[in-house]
């Protein structure tokens, strides 16, 4: 437990509250750290604090748009994986809206016709985010009994294929 707490403190101190002043390098590094270099439990702790630590980032989630299937069951609960996936999708898109215009005026957003749009929200990052989603779901499956893991992994693949196809 001491190592986990130490890691959480280290991540939290690294992820000091981003300033609201525009800085694409700082904000993209912060997002990269949260999505790809932070454990899922530490990410969820940061997200659920809903503090100024996350600055202007969009913290909303619809839990992977899964109202029909749902996110819970006897052998799986992908709620936390969905929260990180939604956070990543929304905020990589926001980076482009916020910073991709040439000569962008402060506090204005860019559109898809901007000169450098897709610097952050692009097919390569989308694939990385989706693969992180799959690994987060598989990590959950690894906590289940050996008998539940195959069905859990099958559901993880269903969710993964759905986000690859529909998003």
C-alpha positions as CSV (number, residue, x, y, z in Angstrom):
1,X,0.0,0.0,0.0
2,X,2.9,2.3,0.7
3,X,4.2,2.0,-2.9
4,X,0.7,2.7,-4.3
5,X,0.3,5.8,-2.1
6,X,3.8,7.0,-3.0
7,X,2.9,6.6,-6.7
8,X,-0.3,8.5,-6.3
9,X,1.5,11.3,-4.5
10,X,4.2,11.4,-7.2
11,X,1.6,11.5,-10.0
12,X,-0.5,14.1,-8.2
13,X,2.5,16.4,-7.7
14,X,3.5,16.0,-11.3
15,X,0.0,16.7,-12.4
16,X,-0.1,20.0,-10.5
17,X,-3.1,22.1,-11.6
18,X,-2.6,23.3,-15.1
19,X,-2.9,27.0,-15.4
20,X,-5.9,28.4,-17.3
21,X,-3.4,30.4,-19.4
22,X,-3.1,28.9,-22.9
23,X,-0.1,26.6,-23.2
24,X,-0.5,23.8,-25.8
25,X,2.7,22.0,-24.8
26,X,1.9,21.9,-21.1
27,X,-1.8,20.9,-21.7
28,X,-1.0,18.2,-24.2
29,X,1.7,16.7,-21.9
30,X,-0.7,16.8,-19.0
31,X,-3.3,15.0,-21.0
32,X,-0.8,12.5,-22.3
33,X,0.3,11.7,-18.7
34,X,-3.3,11.3,-17.4
35,X,-4.4,9.0,-20.3
36,X,-1.3,6.9,-21.0
37,X,1.1,7.2,-18.0
38,X,-1.2,7.1,-15.0
39,X,-2.7,4.0,-13.5
40,X,-6.4,3.7,-13.8
41,X,-7.0,4.0,-10.1
42,X,-4.9,7.2,-9.9
43,X,-6.7,8.6,-12.9
44,X,-10.1,7.8,-11.4
45,X,-9.1,9.4,-8.1
46,X,-8.0,12.6,-10.0
47,X,-11.1,12.6,-12.1
48,X,-13.6,12.1,-9.2
49,X,-12.0,14.9,-7.1
50,X,-13.4,17.3,-9.8
51,X,-11.0,19.9,-8.5
52,X,-9.2,22.7,-10.2
53,X,-6.4,20.1,-10.8
54,X,-8.0,19.3,-14.2
55,X,-8.2,22.9,-15.2
56,X,-10.3,23.5,-18.4
57,X,-10.5,19.8,-19.3
58,X,-13.9,18.2,-19.9
59,X,-14.5,15.7,-17.1
60,X,-17.9,14.5,-18.3
61,X,-18.6,10.9,-19.3
62,X,-21.5,8.9,-20.7
63,X,-19.8,5.7,-19.7
64,X,-19.0,4.7,-23.3
65,X,-22.6,5.3,-24.6
66,X,-23.6,1.8,-23.3
67,X,-27.1,2.3,-22.0
68,X,-28.4,-0.9,-23.6
69,X,-25.7,-3.4,-22.5
70,X,-24.7,-1.4,-19.5
71,X,-21.3,-1.5,-17.8
72,X,-21.8,-3.9,-15.0
73,X,-22.5,-7.6,-14.7
74,X,-21.4,-10.7,-13.0
75,X,-18.1,-10.9,-14.9
76,X,-17.3,-7.3,-15.9
77,X,-17.6,-3.7,-14.9
78,X,-15.9,-1.4,-17.4
79,X,-17.2,1.8,-15.9
80,X,-13.7,3.2,-15.0
81,X,-12.2,2.2,-18.3
82,X,-15.1,4.0,-20.0
83,X,-14.5,7.1,-17.9
84,X,-10.9,7.3,-19.0
85,X,-11.8,6.6,-22.6
86,X,-14.5,9.3,-22.7
87,X,-12.1,11.7,-21.0
88,X,-9.4,11.0,-23.6
89,X,-11.7,11.4,-26.6
90,X,-13.3,14.6,-25.4
91,X,-10.0,16.2,-24.4
92,X,-7.9,15.3,-27.4
93,X,-10.6,16.9,-29.5
94,X,-10.6,19.9,-27.2
95,X,-6.9,20.4,-27.7
96,X,-7.4,20.8,-31.4
97,X,-10.3,23.1,-30.8
98,X,-8.4,25.2,-28.4
99,X,-4.9,25.4,-30.1
100,X,-5.0,24.4,-33.7
101,X,-5.7,27.7,-35.3
102,X,-2.9,29.7,-36.9
103,X,-3.0,33.1,-35.1
104,X,-5.7,32.0,-32.7
105,X,-7.2,34.7,-30.6
106,X,-7.1,34.0,-26.9
107,X,-10.1,32.3,-25.4
108,X,-11.5,31.4,-28.9
109,X,-11.8,27.9,-30.3
110,X,-10.8,26.6,-33.7
111,X,-12.8,24.6,-36.2
112,X,-12.0,21.6,-38.4
113,X,-10.9,24.0,-41.2
114,X,-8.2,25.5,-39.1
115,X,-4.6,25.2,-40.5
116,X,-3.3,22.6,-38.0
117,X,-6.5,20.9,-37.0
118,X,-5.9,17.2,-36.2
119,X,-2.6,17.8,-34.5
120,X,-3.9,15.9,-31.4
121,X,-7.3,14.4,-32.5
122,X,-6.2,12.1,-35.3
123,X,-6.4,8.5,-36.2
124,X,-3.1,7.6,-34.6
125,X,-4.1,9.1,-31.2
126,X,-7.6,7.6,-31.5
127,X,-6.1,4.2,-32.0
128,X,-3.8,4.7,-29.0
129,X,-6.8,5.8,-26.8
130,X,-8.8,2.8,-28.0
131,X,-6.0,0.4,-27.2
132,X,-5.6,1.9,-23.8
133,X,-9.4,1.3,-23.3
134,X,-8.9,-2.3,-24.2
135,X,-6.0,-2.7,-21.8
136,X,-7.9,-1.0,-19.0
137,X,-10.8,-3.4,-19.6
138,X,-8.4,-6.4,-19.7
139,X,-6.9,-5.3,-16.4
140,X,-10.4,-5.4,-14.9
141,X,-10.9,-8.9,-16.4
142,X,-7.7,-10.0,-14.7
143,X,-9.2,-9.3,-11.3
144,X,-12.1,-11.7,-12.0
145,X,-12.1,-15.5,-11.3
146,X,-10.3,-17.6,-13.9
147,X,-13.7,-18.9,-15.0
148,X,-15.1,-15.4,-15.6
149,X,-12.1,-14.1,-17.5
150,X,-13.0,-15.5,-20.9
151,X,-16.5,-14.0,-21.0
152,X,-15.1,-10.7,-19.6
153,X,-12.5,-10.5,-22.3
154,X,-15.1,-11.3,-24.9
155,X,-17.2,-8.4,-23.7
156,X,-14.1,-6.2,-23.6
157,X,-13.5,-7.0,-27.3
158,X,-17.2,-6.2,-28.1
159,X,-16.8,-2.7,-26.4
160,X,-13.4,-2.2,-28.2
161,X,-14.8,-3.1,-31.6
162,X,-17.8,-0.9,-31.0
163,X,-15.7,2.2,-30.3
164,X,-13.4,1.4,-33.3
165,X,-16.4,1.1,-35.6
166,X,-18.8,3.8,-34.3
167,X,-16.5,6.6,-33.3
